[in-house]
Amino acid sequence: MLKLVDDGSPPGPVLFEAVLPVRWGDLDADGHVNNTVMLRYAEEARMQWAAALKLQAEAPDRMPVVAAIACSFHAPVHHPATLRIRVSCSRVGRSSLDLTFAIDALEANAARSCATAYAVWVWVDQATRKSVPIPAPLRALCETPLPA
């Protein structure tokens, strides 16, 4: 069984950043962004990152699937707002990555932490649906240490 745990350690270097507007339709009856929508923001950042890396062209016979997902909520988000989603990789396996998504509301002179989402991204063969190695450029990016 897969289990996502926030052990308090830093998530790793920021590999990608997306900036997304909060839409009126993202709100729930309580007037703040619905909890499931926060996972949609993480999904959008993840897919923008994949597109920027041109992963479909790199490995057309492979596709990533989400094997596990979780979210810790820190503060409510209201409309209007602009969110910054920073994508980091905390673990690289043979066919999977553990990703962390720091979701912050961008305010006047600061960013307010609103949520942290976590996902396990597994690469599979499109025909067999069996796990396959992570595309080499993605592995290299996630394994590259921060400059000293």
Secondary structure, DSSP 8 states (H G I E B T S, - for coil): -------SS----EEEEEEEE--GGGB-TTSSB-HHHHHHHHHHHHHHHHHHHTHHHH-TTEEEEEEEEEEEE-S---SS-EEEEEEEEEEE-SSEEEEEEEEEEEETTEEEEEEEEEEEEEEEETTT--B----HHHHHHHH-----
